[in-house]
Amino acid sequence: MEKKNKWKLMVLPASLFLLAFGLYAGYTMWENGSLFNGRSGSNPDNQGKSQTVAVFQENSGNKNYSSVGSFIADFHKKYNDTLGWGRIDTVKWEEQRRLASEVIKVLATVKTENSSLQADFDSIANYSRTIKDGKKDKKVLLQLHRYFHDLDVEVNEYNETKDYFNVTKYKG
């Protein structure tokens, strides 16, 4: 009979712990908004004021992106996939030159009246030209990745990480 009582005494705290953990996890997901509306990661289709701060020029022929926000989110993902999580130590320079060329081409079709955002786009274009022209500088790639990361946070409300590098002038 004594073993049965000890077992019951162990089950009660374990059950309470699991209940508390479940409540905490559910509350955290509800607070972050990810439980019901899936607000995790980038949201390049959001309709907030930052979504209209930059647009593609009319007749730019830029059909790859529905918005400047989707361009930012896409390149943030590309830099995550090619440079993130230690991949910067094994850079594929031709791939980076191709990405830099595409960045330059797309940025040429973007217009904004926000001077801070324009300064960020100018910096991105300059870094991209450095890579496109053949300079193999990992610090430049790191800066490009950080610009797209921070702009994804500011423009698209990217929230899959607590990292923020504070390299952009634009603050949405």
C-alpha positions as a printed Julia matrix, in Angstrom:
172×3 Matrix{Float64}:
  0.0    0.0     0.0
  2.87   2.37    0.72
  4.3    2.02   -2.84
  0.94   3.03   -4.27
  0.89   6.24   -2.22
  4.45   7.16   -3.28
  3.5    6.65   -6.91
  0.45   8.92   -6.49
  2.65  11.56   -4.87
  5.0   11.49   -7.89
  2.23  11.65  -10.51
  0.63  14.77   -9.03
  3.71  17.07   -9.32
  4.52  15.73  -12.79
  0.94  16.41  -13.93
  1.02  19.91  -12.48
  4.33  20.6   -14.22
  2.97  19.45  -17.59
 -0.18  21.51  -17.1
  1.82  24.62  -16.22
  4.15  24.11  -19.19
  1.2   23.67  -21.56
 -0.5   26.79  -20.25
  2.71  28.8   -20.58
  3.35  27.58  -24.15
 -0.26  28.28  -25.17
 -0.22  31.74  -23.61
  3.1   32.58  -25.3
  1.81  31.5   -28.7
 -1.41  33.46  -28.15
  0.49  36.6   -27.09
  2.75  36.41  -30.15
 -0.28  36.0   -32.37
  1.06  32.82  -33.91
 -1.6   30.56  -32.42
 -4.45  31.91  -34.53
 -3.12  34.0   -37.37
  0.22  32.43  -38.22
  2.22  35.64  -37.73
  5.66  34.12  -37.67
  8.54  34.85  -39.99
  8.27  37.51  -42.67
  4.98  38.98  -43.69
  5.77  40.58  -47.06
  2.08  40.9   -47.88
  1.19  42.98  -44.82
 -0.68  46.15  -45.61
  0.91  48.36  -42.96
  2.25  51.83  -43.69
  5.75  50.47  -44.26
  4.44  48.47  -47.19
  3.79  51.66  -49.16
  7.02  53.45  -48.25
  8.67  51.97  -51.35
  7.16  50.72  -54.58
  8.3   49.48  -57.94
  8.32  52.04  -60.73
  5.47  51.73  -63.19
  6.33  49.64  -66.24
  9.52  48.45  -64.55
  8.99  44.97  -65.91
  9.68  43.6   -62.44
  7.33  40.64  -62.28
  9.29  38.51  -59.82
  8.04  40.37  -56.73
  4.57  41.52  -55.75
  5.99  44.26  -53.52
  9.25  45.74  -52.28
  8.54  43.88  -49.03
  8.49  40.55  -50.88
 11.81  41.45  -52.55
 13.34  42.16  -49.12
 11.94  38.94  -47.62
 13.14  36.87  -50.58
 16.69  38.18  -50.41
 16.8   37.84  -46.65
 15.9   34.19  -47.14
 18.48  33.79  -49.94
 21.22  35.23  -47.72
 20.09  33.05  -44.81
 20.24  30.0   -47.07
 23.63  30.81  -48.62
 25.48  32.55  -45.76
 23.65  31.81  -42.52
 24.46  29.2   -39.92
 28.17  29.11  -40.71
 27.88  28.94  -44.5
 29.76  32.22  -44.79
 32.89  30.14  -44.17
 32.32  28.28  -47.46
 31.1   31.05  -49.75
 30.23  30.17  -53.33
 31.41  33.41  -54.89
 29.79  32.95  -58.31
 26.43  32.4   -56.64
 26.98  35.57  -54.58
 27.9   37.55  -57.71
 24.68  36.36  -59.35
 22.64  37.38  -56.3
 24.36  40.78  -56.18
 23.55  41.36  -59.86
 19.9   40.58  -59.21
 19.8   42.93  -56.2
 21.22  45.77  -58.32
 18.74  45.09  -61.12
 15.72  45.06  -58.78
 16.82  48.11  -56.77
 17.04  50.08  -60.01
 13.24  49.68  -60.28
 12.41  50.75  -56.72
 11.3   54.23  -55.84
 10.82  55.73  -52.39
 10.46  59.21  -51.01
 11.78  58.09  -47.62
 15.37  59.37  -47.43
 16.37  56.85  -44.75
 15.14  53.91  -46.78
 16.75  55.33  -49.91
 20.07  55.58  -48.03
 19.73  51.91  -47.04
 18.98  50.91  -50.63
 22.0   52.94  -51.79
 24.22  51.12  -49.27
 22.86  47.75  -50.38
 23.48  48.66  -54.03
 27.07  49.74  -53.25
 27.82  46.54  -51.33
 26.21  44.53  -54.14
 28.34  46.26  -56.79
 31.46  45.37  -54.79
 30.53  41.67  -54.89
 29.31  41.79  -58.5
 32.63  43.33  -59.55
 34.44  40.29  -58.19
 35.73  41.38  -54.77
 35.71  38.38  -52.43
 35.04  40.13  -49.14
 33.08  38.22  -46.51
 32.55  41.41  -44.49
 30.65  42.9   -47.41
 28.45  39.8   -47.63
 27.84  39.96  -43.89
 26.71  43.59  -44.22
 24.4   42.75  -47.13
 22.83  39.95  -45.12
 22.4   42.27  -42.12
 20.76  45.0   -44.21
 18.22  42.57  -45.63
 17.65  41.06  -42.18
 16.98  44.42  -40.51
 14.83  45.67  -43.39
 12.83  42.45  -43.21
 12.23  43.22  -39.52
 11.27  46.84  -40.24
  9.24  46.42  -43.42
  7.76  42.93  -43.06
  7.65  42.52  -39.29
 10.01  39.53  -39.52
 10.06  37.95  -36.07
 11.68  34.53  -36.26
 14.69  35.74  -34.3
 15.6   38.2   -31.6
 18.66  39.3   -33.65
 18.67  42.88  -34.8
 21.87  44.45  -36.12
 20.71  48.07  -36.25
 22.49  48.72  -39.55
 19.56  50.36  -41.33
 18.67  54.02  -41.17
 15.03  53.18  -41.94
 12.92  52.35  -38.9
  9.41  51.38  -39.91
